[in-house]
Amino acid sequence: MTDVFPASNAYGSRRWVVVAGTGLQFGTSRTAVRAARALGASLAQHRYGLVAGGWHGVDYVVTDAFLHSLAQQGLPADDHLIQVLTKDQEVLIPGGRIVRTEAGAREWSEPQKYADAVVLIGGLGGTYYTWLGALHDGLPRFPLGGTGGDARRAFKESVDLWELIPVPGLNLQEFEALGRPMRSDADADALARYLVGQLLTKSLAAADARSRADSTGSPSIFISYSRRDAPWVDRLRTLFRPMERRGAVSTWSDADLLAGQAWEPQLLATIAASKAALLLVTPAFIQSEYVRRVELPALLARARAPSQQFRLFWVLLEPCDWKAVMPELAEVQAIGDPARPLRRSHSSADEQVLLISVVDKVAHSLFALSR
């Protein structure tokens, strides 16, 4: 455990989630405890980073469950947990990295400096200010209305304001699932899996796309895929986003084509300028005439060039007969086992772990190329 929060590693793909809620040593509702325990475990299983406040109640429960899941996976706490404490606050659960701040308003705003999204569980006043801060900053925000308190208030106001200020990437029906009651551990586990495995990914992808549209510069990673597989692209680009914010890499897909201009010259120019490409192989991908006729030949030509300043990768996401339809892939470096599609993972958490591995391997190769 350290009292300093250092810069992230050069190619880490961690996304960080603030969890705020009821801070009572005694009297935190059973529903809030259930939700915090389920959420902590699910965040760790999906390899998210946790930012917590270090108080009793929700902070304690979510951090304890998170650390327990990390330990089961053999993962270091310092890489996954940030505890934001006031200057004189006791450390209740040793582990992770400690950030000290002033009591009061800074206590509620400081955690969001490290966060990509915010989840609210219960709360008795301060948690509501955390929601207001996330609303102001445009962060994805997920008040679990069924846990009562500030979270219920924030949930109801989110619904009332939906037409003006929706949560990025979600429709109202998806969001309203966060208001479900949690009468059992099974209910809490199901809602945590839904939030972490589905809603969080969708909302982060939408928020990332909005901020990416304001950026400039040549992309370093070209993503080749079928339009039917856009959800896979969203998940991968969400994992690349921390590195994009630091300027370490940039990604490009045809969703970034500029309106009002011929699209094919843009695409070919991007291939020519990129330092790497990642092929997302699925049944739809290998059946795409455009991929087979234009994109793949252009990418292979760059990979075969003697300069060795371009890297080409592919990952098998879904079962398909790529050997028969695209035998050229045999000469391209596969990430993971080309005989085991990522879609056949046991759970969404296992999928997420494998996607993180894909992102880190591509990024690591790019950094090695630039040395």
N, C-alpha and C positions, 0 to 999 in steps of 0.2 A: 504494500500500500504506500502511495506517495502523496505528498501534499502539493505537488506541482502537476499541472495538466500540460503535457508536451504536445507538440505538433504531431499529427497522425503520421504513420509511416507513409512512404512515398507512394505506394500503390494500394493502400487499404481501401476496401469497398464498403466499410461499415456505415450503416445509417443509424442515427441516434434518435431515440424516442424518450421524451420526458413523460414520466408518470407522476401525477400529483393527486393528492386526495386527503382524506380525513387523517389528522395528525394526533389523535388521542391515544394515550398509553392504555387507557381502559375505556371501553364503550364504543369502539369502532364496530359498526354493524356487521353481522355475519355475512350479509350480501357483499359488502365492500371487501371483506377479508377473502371471500371466495373469488371475487373478481380479480383482486390483486395477486393472489396466489396463481391463478390460472394464467393471467397475463404475463407475469414474470417468467414462468416456465416456457410459455409459447414464444416470447421474444428471444429468449436464449436459444431455443431449438431452431429458430429461423435466423440466428446469428445477427440479430440487431444489437446495437449498443443501448444500454439503459442509463438514463440520467434521472437521479432521484434526490430527494431533499434530506434524507438522513434522519427524519423524525420517526416517532412511534407511529403505530397504525398502518396506513396504506404503504408509506415509504418503507417501513420495516418489513412488512410481509412481501411486497413485490421484490425487494432487494434480496431477501432470504431465499425466495423461490428461484429467482434469477441465478444467484450464485450456486445454489444446489444443482440446477440444470447444467450450468457451465462446468461444475466439477464432474458431473456424470459424463460429460463429453470430453473431459481433459483439456478444457480451454482456460487460458489465463484471465483472471479477473481484471488485471490492469488494462487489458486491451478492449474490454467490453463494458466496464462500469465506471461512471462518474458520479460521485456524491458531492452535492453542493451544500455546504454547511455554513452557518454563521461563524464568526470568528471565535466565539467561546463555546460553540456547540460540541457536545460529546459525540464521539464516533460510536454509534450503537452496534454496527456490524462492520468489523474490519474487512477491507477488501476494496479493490478498485482504486481509482485516483480521486483525491480529495481536492476540492476547490473551496476556498474560504471567501466569504463575502459579508457585507454589512447586513444587519438585521433590518427588517422593514421591507420597503418596496423593492430594494435590490435582491432581497431574498427570493422574491417571486419572479423577477425578470432575469436574473443571472442564468438559471438553467437553460433558458431558451437560446442563449448564445451558442450552445453546443448541440441544439436539437434540430431535427428535420421534421418532427411531428410531435403532437402532444395528446396524451390520453388522460382523462379526468375520471376519478373514482370517488364518489361521495364528496366530502369537503364541507367546511364550516365557515367559508368566507374568503380565505386566501386562495383557494383553488379556483374560485370564480375569476379572480384577477389574473390567474395563469391563463384561463380561457380568453379573457379580453386581450391579453398580450399576444396570444397566438392569432387571434382574429385580426388584430392590428398589423401583425407581421405577415399575414397571408399563409401561415403554416397549416398543413393538414391537422385537423383537430377532431378528437373523438371523445365526447362526453358520454360516459355510460349511464344513461338516464335511469336505468333500473336500479342504480346504487344509491339514488337519493341525493339530498343536499345540493351542493353547488353543481354537481354533475347533472342533476335533474334540471336545475334552472338553466344551465348552459345548453342542455339538450333542447328544452322547450324553446328557448330564444333562437337557437339555430334553425329549428323548424319554421318559426315565425319569420325569420329573416331570409329564408332559403332563396326566394326569388331575387333578392338583392345580393346576398353574400353566401353562395353555396360552398360546401367543402369541395376543394378541387378534385375533379375527376369522378365524383359520385353523383348519383341521382338521389332524389329524396327517399324513394323506397328503400334503397340500400342503406342510407343513413338511419332511417327510422328503426332498423333492426337493432340499433344500439340502445333502444329504449326497452328492450325485452326484460321481463323480470328474470331473476336468477334464483330459483327456489332450491337448487341443488348444485353440487359440485359439477355434475354432468352439464347442467345449463351453462355454468360459468366457463367450463372447458370448451363447449361448443361455440360460445360467443367469442372467446379469445382466439380460437382457431379461425373463425370467420373474419375477425378484425385484422389479425396479423397476417393470415395467409391470403386474404383477398382485398379487403378495403384499404389497408395500409399501402400495399403495392400499387393499386390503382391510383390512389390519391397522390402518392409521391411522384408517380410517373407524370401525372397532369401538372403538378407544381413544377417539376423539373422542365417539362416542355415549355412552360410559360417563361421561365427564367432563361432557358437555353435560347429562346427566340431573340433575346436581347443581346446575345453574345456575338462576337465576331471572330474571324480567324479561320485558317484552314483546318479541316478535320484531320485527325490522325488515324481514326479507325472507321472504315466503311463497313456498314452492316448490310449484308445481302440476305434477303428473305422473301417469302411470299406474303402478299398483303393479308392472306388468311391467317397468318401467324403473327399478326401485329401484337397480341398480348405478350408473346415471348420477347419481342423487341422492347416493349415497355419495361418488362422486368429486368432485362439486362442493362438498359440505359439508366434505370434507377440505381443500379449498383455501380455503374461507372460515374455517376453524378458527383460523389465526393471528390474524385480526382479531377473532374472537369472544373469544379469550383476553384480548385487550387491551381488550375492551368496546366496540370500534368499531362492530360490527354483531352481529346475532344472526339465525340462520336457523330456519325452522320447516317441517317436513313432517308428513304425517299419521302418521309413525312416532312423533311426539311426543304423540299423543293420550293423555290421562290415562285409565287403566283405571278402570272402575266408574262412568263418567259418560257421558251421552249424547254421541255423537261429533260430530254435525252442528252443534249449538250451539257446541261448541269450535272447530270449523273456521271457521264464519262469524264468530265473535268474533275469531279470529286475522286473518282477511282485513280486518275492520274496523279492527283496531289496527295493522296492518303499514304500513310506509312505502313498501314496494316489493314487487313480485311477479315471479317468473321462471317462465315457462311452458316446459316441456321437451317439445318437439313431436316426436312419433314416430307411427308408425301406430297404436300402442295408445292414445296420448293422444287423437288426433282421433276415435277410435272409442268413447271412454269416454262413456257417457251421462251420468254424473254430472258430468264436467267440462263437457260441453256445456250441461247443464240448470241446473247450480247454480254451479260455481266460476267459469267464464268470464263469465257475466252479472254476477256479483257483482264480479269484478275490473274488468270494463269500466265498470261504473257508478262505481266509485271513480276510475278513470282519467279518466272524462269529467267528473267534478265540477269546478266552477269554481275550487276552492281551489288546485289545482295542487300539492298536498302529497303526492302519491302517484305513483310511477313504475311502469310496467308494461313488462316486456321479454319477449321470447321468443327461443329459439334452436332452429334446426332440427337435431336430432341424427341423425335417420334419414330416408331418403327416404319421402315420403308425399304424398298429394294434398290438402294442407291448403287450397289455394285453393277446392276444390270443397266440402269438408266444413266448414271453418271460415273462411269469407271474412272474418270479423271481424278476423282476425289482420292483415289488410292495413292496418288503422288503428293497429296497435300497433308500437312500435319494435322492430325485429329486431336482434339482435346477430350480427354476421357476415353472410355472404351467404345470404339465404333460398333461393337457388337451388342452394346447395352444402351438402348435409348434412355435419355434422361427422364422421359415421361413414365417409365416403368419404376421410378423410385417408389419407396414404400409410403411416403407422405409428402405433403407440400413443404415441410421443413427439410426433408432430405433433398427435394428439388432445389430449394433455396441454397443449401450448402454447396451443391454441385454447380449452380449458377455462379456463386461467389468464386468458386475455384476457376471457372472459365474466365471470369473477369480478371482475376489476379494473374492468371497465366498469360493472358494477352498483354496486360499492362506490364508485367515483368519483362516479357520479351521486347516490348517497345523501349523500355528504359535501358535494357542491355544493348539494343541497337544504337541508341543515342550516345553511348559512352565512347 
